[in-house]
Amino acid sequence: MTDVKQKKENVKMHLKELRQNLKQMHLAVTEELILPHPDEVKTLMNKMDQLLKLIESK
């Protein structure tokens, strides 16, 4: 697999994981009326930062 294809696959994998995490957080807020812990939000923000760095490295 070429480097570009590998990066694309990595980005897709990160996006899928972030989407799933955000969906779970959204359901907790809207259905269970539970606010996320600050650490959970920070973790997602860090994952998004890592993804942005991966995208910008192209």
Secondary structure, DSSP 8 states (H G I E B T S, - for coil): --HHHHHHHHHHHHHHHHHHHHHHHHHHHHTS-----HHHHHHHHHHHHHHHHHHHT-
